[in-house]
Amino acid sequence: MVSWTEDNINQFRILGIVEALASIFKVGERKILIDAVDKTWANISHLMKTSVAARNSLLRKYIVKLSQRIGLICLPHRSTSWRYMARISALGKNILLNATEIIYPCSNDQQVVHVNEISSAEILEEDNIDVPEIVEEIIELLLSGLKDSDTVVRWSAAKGIGRITACLTSSLAEEVLSSILELFSPGEGDGSWHGGCLALAEFARRGLLLPASFPKVVPLIIKALHYDIRRGPHSIGSHVRDAAAYVCWAFGRAYNYSDMKGILEQLAPHLLTVACYDREVNCRRAASAAFQENIGRQGDFPHGIDIVSSADYFSLASRTNSYLNIAVSIAKYEEYLCPFVEELLSYKISHWDRSLRELAAQAISALAKYDPDYFAGPVLGKLIPLTLSVDLCTRHGATLAVGELVLALHECNFFFHTEKQQKLAGIVPAIEKARLYRGKGGEIMRSAVSRFIDCISRSAISLNDKTRKILLDTLTDNLKHPNAQIQCSAVDALRHFVQGYLLSFDEKVPNGIISKYMELLDDPNVAARRGAALGFGILPYEFLCTRWREILRKLCKSCLLQNKPDDPDAEARVNAVRGLVSVCETLTRGSSNSSSEENSIHSFIKNDVMRTLFDALDDYAIDNRGDVGSWVRDAAMDALERCTYILCKYDNLMASNQLSTLFDETIATELIKGIAKQAVEKMDKIRGIAARILQRIIHYPQHFVPYIPYRETLQEIIPLDTDLKWEDPTVSYPRFVQLLQFSCYSRSVLSGYVISVGGLQEFLSKASKDALLEFIEVSKGDTSQMTNNREFMLSTDLLWVLQNYKKCNRVIMPTMKTIEILLSGKFFLNMEGHTLDFCRGLLDSLAVELKGTKDFTKLYTGISILGYVSSIVEPINCRALAQLLYFLSHRYPKIRKVAADQAYLVFLQNATSLMAEDKVEKCLEILADTSWDGSLEDSKLSRLQLLELAGFEDSRITLSSAVIEEASEGRLQEKSGIDENMSYSSLVDFTGF
């Protein structure tokens, strides 16, 4: 063999040599290879100890494989009579059986053979067989291979030790088995346990593990089925549990029913606990397969077929389904209930995985219906002390389990005696006294305590006044916690706690809670504001009725962004919107139909709440997480729908008693156009939510919403089709663009539509642009009534958007891009007298928007629009050209360059309408020869020449001198000296090129 060096090429050569030798020793004849055994073994035994093998798992695998084949060469080939004989399925073999063999019928009518009588002479002859020393060394290497860090090596070693042991005597095989069982000692690692399981499975498959050894082996297999060792934030052992299930599977295939009956009774509960409650899906399926194999091959077993039918490969794929459905269906058989409960209490309640502890708490409560007395007695008695355990996982799981179990027992109509209720009521005060909310795991315990309070509140556990106050303070503290999950669990608990324990008090307690939450809505701590808004949403009518107007006004104020400019917290506004609509629903459900107070509540909802929600639809706040205002808009749309149903339901009830309805055409129009605007914007999720809300408002008969303008057309545009994928822009935009033909909706819809057309997302922009162009082109040539012309309406609405969203770049930028797209398509040029009005309004808006801006995209788009407008007939083209020429002296070189290119195109294409032909040639020469991205002074001189040639005077230009100065930005530099942004290098830095 070659020398063991660190050279990579040499390492690959060594690997190839060992693999080749393994293949040779597999197919070669014994008498030829026996002479090469000593030298080969000496080399590979030395190689196994080198650092080359230590770093290469594939090399170790082939060394193990070669070693076992060397061992097989050294041992004579013979049939060992001491092995356990498996089934014999051929009739001819049964006839030829030796007289010493006894045939036992299996329960499934298959023939099984045991060699129960072996002559002492045979045994003595086997025991006298000499085993070469090299075989002992090979077995030692294979045993060490069972502890290897890599699975492939362990698996090869397990198969090898099984093959070699099959050639040994019974006494030597017992020694090998004892060595394998030593791998299961507590001090060994997970690799040893895994390798030991693989080896035992091989022994069982080959008949090397006799039934007499079952008492030693089965307890170790049971331990391996539950092997789970914590390692920091995770655990190891899933491969061990999987291999242990494989051993059980091998038992079912290898042994007779008479030998396996007692073993199966021991293994079945453990296999089923793993199949139902293991964290890993492969272990659950492996345990289920092992149980199924034993049931199928070992014959009749109580409830076996029913269990196999329910706990199959696919049903165990979901952990939740396994815990809450499959396990519950199996636990109805009394032989499995206690093992299941013991598994949950001993392993799963204190598991390192939080989600598994929560699931285990639900699972143990789902079993309570089978024996309420057992769960209320020993199980609760064991769990209650664990709620104060020093181990975080244990106390968290125990707290959840106690709460879920108490609720489940209450649903089974189980009544707790006074002493037990006192113990349950004292859990939360004891946790607080032990200060278990502090330090590591405090947040986890807060969430568990909230769930516990929720459960005991729904279970009507008796509490004294002191405990009630402690629990109320706990929930209030959890409401103010910054963790959203803790807040939500506290809100759920508070809903049932108030209903269960606080409604019987006088007005002092409700007023105190209301005042506390009102203060929290103005708290500097954003988490407190979030929690208080949610807290109002779950309070009952009895708490809200006395101060409802004050509460609603406070929540309305908390919903809007402009009321909190210094601390615009999006989550607080979302919770305020949700709390607001929940309070409205509670107030309208609780008030009597004939009271004047009810009319006041509904009037307030119409005049104040709806207005607040419409304003919340304009929340476009952005922070480092992106468009957080979309969360508010989402909540506002849902709230608007629910408030709409409140008003419509009230109008239906009071139709005969009031002259006018609260929900009128004005609100209906505001509602449709506000939600439709969200349905055409750039976020897929918001579009889908808005479209489905419109579907419900327009179509659903149980919530008929009257006074909707153009209802029939809207029903065609937004059909009641649940299969429509509104998130797909190619589906939504061709439908919603049709709303632009209705003046009552068009402006609001267009203000959202332009954001998609002029946005940065190419696919979204293309889909919305194509739909818009197709919408306009439908009406081309139809100019019989200008007011109905879509092109005319669109131009008017675009000017409205520019004026209404002045200096709002979020809308102005995409609107300018949309106008640029439409002008490039030759739209707005043939609207008779309105074309000049549109261009005049457009130039006014551009003068304002481009004034002093540093936004390059806006400047590029504005210059492009000026170029298009400059191509229109007199007199508006002169004004557009003047504005365009003044950008030739802009402080940014790149802007001057773009403006010069645009001006060149204008002069080239529209020469005759602007000036004499000789002047046009001169202008083109100046534009071409001047280095516009060079010196600013040269650019100013060239611009003055162009203005002079164009004949522009102040009297012919409608722009004020101030606007011209600001637009050009040239004179500002003269006033303030050298601008730091004047150089070309600063332009590069600013744009990020």
N, C-alpha and C positions, 0 to 999 in steps of 0.2 A: 504494500500500500504506500501511497504517497505520504509525505510528512505533513503534520498538522500545523499549518501556518495561518496567518491572518489574511493572506492574499485572497481576494474575492474569487478570482478565477479558480484558485486551488480549492476553495470551499465548494464551488459548484462541481468540480471534478470529484471531490470526495462524496458528495451527495449522489452523483451518478453511479459511482462505483458501488456504494452500499445498496442502492436500489437494484443494480444489476445482480449483485450477489444474492439478494433476497429472492429474485426471480429464479436464479440458477438453483438455489437450495429448495425451491418450491417444486420444480419439475424434474430435477436431476435424480439419478438412482443413488440409493444409499451406499451401495458398495463402492461406488466411484467417489462420492463426496466425503466418506468417513475419514479418509486420510487428510483432508484439508480442514477438518473441523478445528483442531487445536490451534493452528496458525491463524485461521480466520477469527476464532473467538478471542484470541489474545489481542488481535488488532482492534476489534470493535469494542471490547471491554475497556481498552485504554482510550479509545476514541470517545466513549460515552462520558468519560471523566474530564474531557478537555473543555476549554471555554468555547470552542467552535460549536460543539454540540449543545452547550448550555444556551447559546443564543439562537439556535436554529431548531425550531420545533419539528420541521419536516425531516431533518436529519435524525432527530431522536426517534421519530416514528419508524423510520426505516431500520434503524439500529435495533429497536424492539422487535420489529417484524423479522429481521434476519436472525436475531437471537433465538426466537421461538422455533424457527425452522431448523436451526442448528440443534436445538434440543430434541426436536422430533427425529432428526437423523440419528442422534445418539441412542434413542430409545427404540426397542424392537416393536414392530407392528404386531399387535395382538388384540383380541377382543376381551375386555375385562368383564368378568362375570359378576363382579360386585356392583356394577352400575344399576341404577333404577331404570327398568325397562318401560318405555312409553307404549302407546297404543299400537296394536297390530291390526291393520285394516284388511290384510289379505288373508283369505280363507286357507290358502295353501300353506302359509307360514304357521297358522294355528295348528294344522294337522301334524306338522313336523316338529311341534314343540317337544322338548325333552320331558320325560315323565316327572321330573322334579319341579316342573313349572306348573303353577296353578293359574287358571284363567278366571278372572273376575269380570262379571258384566258391569259395564258402566251404566249410569242412569240414562244415558241417551243411546243405549243399545250398541255402543261400540265396544270392541274387545280390548281389554287391557291385560298386560302380562306382567307378573311379578316373579322374580327369581327369589323365592323365599327359602329355598334349601340349597345351600352350596356345600359341597363336601369339604371336610377339614383338610384333606390332602390337597385339594385345589388351592385353598386359602394358604396353606403352608407353602405350596409351590410358588404362589405369587409373592408371598412375603420374603422368600429366599432370592428373589430376582435382584441382581446387582444393578444399582443405579449409578452411572458415572458421576464423579465429582463435578464435572463440568455442568451437569444438569442442575445441580444444587445452586451453582453460581448463576445460571441462567434464570432459575426461579427467583432468586434474590433480585436480579435485575428487573424481572417482570413485576415483582411486588413493588419495587421502587417506582417502576413506570406507572403503576396504579395511582401514585401520589403526584404525578407530574402536573405542572401548571397548565398544560394544554390538553384539551379534550381529545384531540386526535391521537395523542400518545397514550392516554389512559384507555381509550377504546381499543387500540391495537394490543395493549398489554393485557386487557381483560380477555380478549379472544385468544391470545397466545397462551395465557396461563390455563385457560380452559382446555385447549388442545393438548397441552403437555400433561395436565393432571389426568386426562382420560387414558394416558398410557402408563400411569403409575399404579402402584398397589393401593389397596384400601387404606392401609395405615398411613402411607405417605400422603395420600389425598386428604386424610383427616388433618395431617400436619399443615398442609397448604391451606385448607379451609380455616384452621385456627389462625394462621398468619393473616388471612384476609379479614377475619372478624376483628383482629386487633386494629385494623384501619378505622373502625367505628368508635374508637376511644374518644372521650371529650377533648383531649388535648390535640387531636388531629384537625387539620384544616378542611375546608369544604372540598378540596380536590381529592383528599383521601376518602371521604365519604362517597363522593361521586364514583371514584374508581372502584371502591368496594362494592357498590351497588351493581355496577356493570359486571364485575367479576361474579357476583352471586347469580345474576341473571344468566350468565354463560354456564355456570355450574348447573343451574336448574334446567336449562335447555338441553344439556348434554347428559342429564341423569346422574351427575356427579354429586348432587346435594341430596342425600338420603333423607327420608321422612324423619328418621331418628334425630336429625340435626335441627329440625324445625323449632324446638323450644329455645335453642340458642340464637337462631337466625331471625325469627319473626319479630321479637321485641326490637331488634335493631332496625328492621325494615319499618316498623311503626314509627320509631324515632326519626328515621330518614324522611318519612312522609311529611313530617312537621318541621323539618330542618329549616330554620330561618334565623340568621345571625345578623344583628344590627352592626352596620359599619358607617358611622357618622350619619349623614342625611339619607342613607339608603340601607339596603340589606342585601345579603348574598344567600344563596341556597336554592334558588329556583331550579337549577340544573340537578341538584341532589334530589329534590322532590320528584322531578320528572323521571330520574333514573330509578328511584324507589318504586314509582308506579310501573315502570318497565319490569322490575323484578316481580311484582304482583301479576303482571300480564304473563310473564314467563311461567309462573307457578300454575296459572290456569291452563296453560297448554301442555304442561309436562307431567302433571300428577293425576292420579285417580281420585274420583269423588270421595271414596272412603278415607283416603289419606288427607284430603283437603277440606273435609267438612268442618272440622273444628278450627282449622286455620282460617277458612273463609269467614267464619263467624267472628273471628278476631279482626280480620282485615277489612271487612265490609264497612263498618262504621267510619273507619279512618279514611278509606278510599272515598266515601261519599262526602265526608267533611272537606277533603281536598277538592273534590269535584265541584262542590258548591261554593266554598269559601276561600279558595286560594286566590291570591292577588293576580297571578299570571295566567293568561288564557291557555297557554300550552300545558301547564300543570293541571288545570281543570280538565282539559280534554284528555290528557294522558291518564288521569285517575279514572275518568269515566270509561275510557277504552278498556282499562284493566278490569274494572268491575263488570263491564259488559262481557269481556272474554271469559271471566270466571262463571258468570251466570249462564252463558251459552254453552260452555264445555263441561261444567261440573254438575249440571242438572238443576233440578228444582230447588229454588231458594225462596224463602218467604218474600213476597212482593217484588221479586227480582225483575220480572218482565215489566211491571208497571213503572218501576224506577228507571229502567233502561229506556223505556219509551219516552219518558219526560226529560231525562238528563242526557240528551243526545249531543252530538258534535256541534250542531248549529245553535241549539238553545243555550249552551254554555258560553257562547262567544261574548255575550254581554255580561259584564260583572254585576250590573244592577239587576238584571233578570235572574242571574244565578242566586244572588242573595235574597231577593224579595219574592221570587216566584218559584223557582225550581226547589230551593231548599225548603220552602214552606210546604210545598206539595209532598216532599219526602218525609218531613218531620211529623206528618200525621201518623206515621207508623211508630209505635211507642218505642221500639228498639233503637230508633235513631234520634229521638228528641233530646235525650240527655247528652249524648255525644256532641250533638250540634251546639247545644247551649254551652257545654264545657269548652268547645273550640272557640266560640265567640268570647266567652269570659276570659279564657286563659291566654289567647293569642291575638284576637282581632280587636278587642276593645282597647288594648294598649299598643296597637301596631304603630310603627313609625310614620306610616302614610296617613295624613289627616283625612283625606277623602275616604279611605278604607275604614277609619274609626267612625266617621259619620254614617257610612253605609252599614257598619256592624251594629250601631245603635238602632237603626231602623230595622235591621234583620232580627235582632233579639226581641223587639217589640212585636214583630209580625208573628213570632212563635208563641206569644203569651196566650193566645186564645185556646191552645191545646191543653193547658194546665194552669189556670190563673192562680191557684193556691200555691203552686210550686214557684211561680215567678214572683208573686207578692211576698213570699216568705224567704226561702234560701237565696234566691237570685238577687232580690233587692237588698237582702241583708249583707250580701257580699259586695254589692256595688256601692252602697252608700258610704262606707268608710273609705273607699278608693277615691272619692271626690276630693279628698284632702291629701292625696298621695304626693310625695315629693317629686315623683316623675311626672313631667308635663303631659306626656302622651297618655299615661294611665288616668290622671285626673280629668283630662279633657274628654276622653272616651267614656269614662264612668259618669260624668255629669250629663253628657248627651244621652247615654243609655238609660239612666234613671228617669230623665224627663220623658223620653219616648216610651219607656215601659209603663210609667204611671198613666200616660195618656191612653195607651193600648188597653190597660186594665180597666180604665174608666169606660172605654167604649165597649168592654165586655160586661159592663154593669157590676163591676167588682167594687165593693165598698171598703175603704181603708179605715181601720179602727183609729181611735184618737191618738194613741202613742205613735203609730206609724206616720200619721199626718204631721205630728209635731216634728218628727225626724226629717220628713221631707221639707217642711217649712223652714227648718234651721240650716239647710244646706247652703243657701246663698249668704246669709249672715256669717256662717262659719268660713266660707271662702273669702269674704271681704275682711274678716278679722285676721285671717292668716296672710292677708295682703298678697293674694295670688294673682292679682291683676298687674302687679308690677314686674319689671324685669322681663326676661325672655319668656315668651309665651303668653304674655298678658292679653294681647289682642285675641289669641285663640280662645282663651278662657272667657273673655267678654262675650264673644259670639255664642259660646256654649251656654253661658249663664242666661243670656237672652232667650235662647231656645228652651232652656229649662223652665224659665218663668212663663213662657208661652204655654208650655205643656201643662204645668200645674194650674194655670189660670183656666184653661179649658177643661181641666179635670175637677174643678171645684174643691181644691184642697183648702182646708180651713186655715186662715191666717189671722194673727192678732194685729192690732193697730200699729204696733212698733215694726213688725215684720213688713206690713204693707208699705209703710213709709220707706223702709230700707230698700225694698224692691223697686218702688217708684223712683227713688233717687238713683238707683243703679241703672234703670232704663233711661233716665234723663241724661246721666253721664254718658251712656253708650250712644245716645242720639247725637251728642256733641263730638263723638269720636271722628277723626278724619278718615278712617277706613269705611268705605261705602258698604262693604258686606256687614260690618258691625252695625251700622246705622239701619240697614234694611232689616236685620234680625231684631233689632230693638223696636222698630216700628211694628213689625208683626206681633211681637210680644206685647207691646203697649196696647194694641187694639183689643186683645182679649183680656188683658189685665184690667183695663178701664171698665170693660163690660162686666167682668166678673167681680170686681172688688170696690169700685169707686162710685158706681151709680147710686148706691144707697145713701151716700153722704149728702149733707146740706150744700148750699151754694158756695160755701167757703172753699172747699176743695176744688171744684171746677174753676172758680174764679182765680184761685192761686195758680193752677196749671195754665190757664189761658194767659194770665199776666206774665208768667215765666216764659212761655213760648213767644209772646209778643216782644219781650226784651231780647230774646235770643235772635229774633229776626233782624235786629239792629246791632248784633254783637260784632266786634271787629274780627273775631274768629270765623272764618268762612265755613268751617265744619259745623259750628253751632248754627249758623244760618241755614245750612242745608238740612240739618236734622230737625230744626224747628218747623220748617216748611212741610216736611214729610209728617211730622207729628200732628200738625193741624188736620192733615188729610184723613187721619184715622179716628179723630175724636167723634163721639156720638152726638146726636142732635141735642141731647140734654145739656151738654157742655157748651155748644155753640150758639144756642138760640138766644141767650140773653145779650150777647155782644157780637152778633153776626156781622153787623155793618162795619164795625171797627176791624174785625178780623179780615173781612173781604178787602177792605181798603188797604190794609197792611200788606196782604198777599199780592194785591194788584201792583202796589209800589215795588215789591220785591221781584216782580216778574220782568221789569224793564231794565235795559242796559243803561239808559241815560241817567237813571237815579243813582248809579254807583260808579261814577267815572274813575274814582281812585282805586277801586278794588272790584273789577268786573269779573266775578266768578261765575263761570257758565253753569257749573253743577248746581249752584244755589238758585239760579234762575230756572233751571229745569225742574228742580224740586218745588219751587214756588208755583210754577204752572201746574204741576201735578197736584200739589196740595190745594190750589185754588179750585180746580174743577171737582176734586173730591169733596171739598167743603160745600160747594154748590149742590152737588148731588145729595149729600147728607141733609142739608137744610130743606131741599125741596121734597125729599122723601118723608121727613119728619113732621113738616107743618101740615095743618088741617086745610082742607080744600076751600073752606069758606072764610078763612081768616083774612083780614086786611094785611096782616104781616106777610102772608104768603104772596100776596100781590106785590108788596114792597120788595120782597126777595127776588121775585122774577123780574121786576122792573130794574132792579140793581144789576141783575145778571145781564139784561139787555143793554143797559146804558153804560155800565162801567166794566163789567167783566169781559163782555164781548169786545169792547174797544181795546182793552188791555191785551187780549189775545191777538187781535188784528195787528197791534203794534209789535207784539212778540214775533210775528211772522217776518218782521224786518230786522231781526237780530242776526247780523252777519259778523259777529265778533271772531277774531282770529288770535290765536296765541301759538306757542311753539308746538302744540299738538295739531294745529291745522284749523279747520273751520269748526270751532267749538259751538258757534252759533247755530249750526245745523241741529245740535241736540235740542236746543230751545225751540227751533222751528218744528221739529218732529213732535215734541210734546205739545206745542201750541195747536198744531193741526188736529191732534187727537182730542185736545180739550175743546176746540171749536166744534167738532162733531158732536161731542157729548152735550155741550151747552145748547147746541141747536136742537137736539132731541128733547132736552128739558123744556125749552120754550115752546116747541111745537106740541108737546104732550100737554102742557098747561093750557095752550090756546084751544086744544080740542076739548079739554075738560070744562073750560069756562066759555065755550062758544056761545051759549045762550045768555050769559050774564054780563058780557062786556061788548061795547060798541066797536072797538078796534082790537086788532091782534097785536101781540108783542113782537112776534116774528113777522116782519113786513118785507116788502120787495127790496128796500134799501139794504137791510141786513143780508138778505139772500144774495144780492148782487155782490156785496163785499165778501161774503163767504166764498162764493164760487170763484171770483177773480183772485182772491188771496191764495186759495189752495191751488188753483190752476197755475198761478205763477210759480209755485214750488214744483209743479209737475213738469215744467219745461226747463228747469235749471240744470246745472252740470253734474250734480251728485246722483248716481244711480239709485241709491237707497232712498233718498228723499223723493225722487220722481215716482218710484214704485209706491211708497206710502201715500203720497198725495193722490195718485191716480186711483188707488183702491178706496180711499176715503170718498172721493168724488163718485165712484161707482155706488157706494152705499147710500150716499146722500140723494143721488138722483133716482135710484131704482128701487131700494128696499121698501116694500109696502108697509111693513110694521112700523117704520119710522118715516112716514110721508112728510116731506119738507115742501111747503107750498111757496108760491110767489117766485119761483126760479125763472128768470128770463130765458126764453128760447129753450125750454125744457125738452121739447121733442127733438130739436136738433142736437142738443147735448146728449140725449139718450142714444142717438145714432153715432155721435163722435166717440162717446165713452160707453160702449155696450156692456151689458152684464155678462161678461165672459171671463170666467176665472182662469182660463188657460192663457190669457194674454200676458206676455212678459213685458210689463211696463218699464222695467229697468233697461230694456233694449232700446237704444235711441232710434233704431230704424222702425220700431213699432210705435213708440210714443209720439215722436215729433210730427210724423205725417198726420196724426189725428189732432193733436192739440194746436197745431198751427192754424186749424180751421177756426179757432176762437178769435183770430185777428179780424174776422169779418164782422164781429159784433162790437159796436162802439162801447158798450157797457163793460166789456171784458178786455178789449184790445190793448189798452195802454198798460194795464197791470201785467198782462201776459207777455207783452213785448219787452217790458223792462226785465223780465226773467229770461226771455227767449234769446235776447241779444248776448247774454252772458255765455250761452252755449255756442252761438254762431261765431262770436269773436274770441272764444276761449283758446286755451293752449292745447287742449286735447284734440288731436287730429281726427280721430274717428268720430268723436262727438260733434266736432265742428262741421265735418263733412255731412253727417246725417242731418243735422239741423239746417245747414245751409241748403242742401238739396231740397228738403221739404219746403223751406221758405221760397226758394226760386220757383218751385213747381206751383206753389200756392199763388204767387203773383202772376205767373204766366197764364194761368187759367183764365184770367179776366182781361188779357191783353186784347185790345181792339174794341172792348166794350166801354165806350165813353159817353153813352147816352145820358147818364146821370153821374156827374163828377163826384157827387157825395158818396155814391155807392162804389166808386172805383177803388179797388183794393190798393192800387199803387198810391193813389191820393191819400187814402186813410193811413197807409203805412208811413208815408213821408210826414204827415201831420203828427202821428204818434211818435216818430223818431225825434222830431223837434221837441215834443213834450218831454220825452225821456232826457234829452240833453239839458233842458231847462230845469226839470224837476230834480235831477241828480247832479246838479252843477258841482264841479270840483270833487266828485265822488269817483275816484279812479276805478273802484270795483265795477261800476256800471259804465262810466264814460269811456273807458278804454275799449271794452268789447263793442260798445255802441258805435264808436268811430270806425272800428274795424268792419263792422257790419255795413255801415254806410259806404266804406271804401269798396267792399265786395259788390254792393248793389250798383254803385256808380261805374265800376269796371264792367258790369253787365249791361250798361246803357239804360239803366232804370232811372226814373225821375226826370228824364230829359224831354218827355213829350206830354207834360201835364198842363199844356196851355199856360194860362196866366199863373198857375200855382207853382210852376217850376222856379220862377224868379223869387217868389215868396219863400219857397223852401231853401233855395241857395242863400238868400239874404239871412234867414234865420240860422242857417248852418254856419255862415261866416261869422255872425255875431257870437255864436257859441264857441267857435274855434279861437276867436280873439281872446275870449276869457280863459279857455282851457289851456291854450299854449302860452299864456302870459307867464313868463318867469319859470316855466317848468324845467326840471332837469331829467324828466323821464324820456329816454331816447325813443322808446317804442311809441309813446304818444306823439312825439315830435315827427317821427317817420310817418306815422299814419296821417297826422294833420297835414303835413307837406304833400303827401300823395293826394289827399282830398282836395287841397287847394289847386293841385295840378288838374284834376278832373273838372273842377268848377271853372277854372280859367279857360276851358274849352267851350263854355256855353256862350251864347250870343250876348251882345251888349244889353244893359250896361254892367251886369254883375261880374263879367269876366275881368274887367279892368280892376275892380276892387280885389278880386281873388289874386290876380297877378301881382298887384301892389303888395299884398300881404306875403306872397311867395317871395318876391324880390327882397323884401326886408330881412328874410332869413339868410340871405347871402352874407350878412355881416354878423351872424350869430357867433357867440363866444366859443362854441364847440366846433372844431374843424370838420368833424364828420357830418355835422348838421349842415354846414355851409356847402359841403360837397354834394350831399343828397339834394339840397334845395337847388343847386346849380344844374344837376342832372335833370331834375323835374322841369326847371325853367327852360332848359334847352329843348326838351320835348314839346313844351307849350309853344315856343316860338317856331319850332319846325313844323308843327301840325296845324297851327292856327295863325299863320303869318298875316294873311290878308285882312283878318278881322281886328288885328291889333295895331298895325302901323304899316308904313310904306315898305316896299320890298327891299330897297337899299338899306333901310334901317334894320330890317330883320337880319340881313346878312352881317351887318356890323355887330348886332347883338349876339348872333351865333358865334362870331369870331371871338368876341370878348369872353363869352361863357366857355369856349373851348380852350382859349389860351391862358386863362387865369388859373393859377394854382390855388384852388379854394381851400384846400387843407393846409395851406402854408401860412404866410404872415397875415394877421388880421387887418393890418393897415392896407395891404394890397387888395384884400377882399373888399374893404370899404370903398376904395377908389373905383374899383371895377363896378361895384353896385351903383355908385353915383352916376357913372357913365350910362349904365343900363336904364336907370330911372330917367335920366335926361333924354335918352333916345326914345324911351317909351312915352315921353311927354307927360309924365305924372306930375301933377301939382297938388298942393294941399286942397284946393277948391274942388278937384275932381275925385278926391279920395274921401270916402265917408268916414273912414277911421279917424278917431281923434289923435292928435299928436302924441298924447300921453300913451295911448295904446300902442302906437307905432314904435315909440321909444322903448316901451317895455318888451314888445314883441321882438325887436331887433337885438335888444340887450347891448347895443354898441355904446350908447351914451352912458349907461350905468357904469361901464368900465372907466369912462373918462372921469366920472364923479368919484369913484372909489379907488382909482389907481389900478394896479395890475391885479387881475383876477387869478386866484390860485388854480382855477380850472381852465385857464386859457390855453395852456400848452397841450400839445398832442399827447405827451406822455401821461398827463393827468386824465385825458380822455380814455386812454387805454386802461389805466388803473380803475377808472370809474365803471367802465363797461365790463371789465373782467376778461378782456380778450387776451 
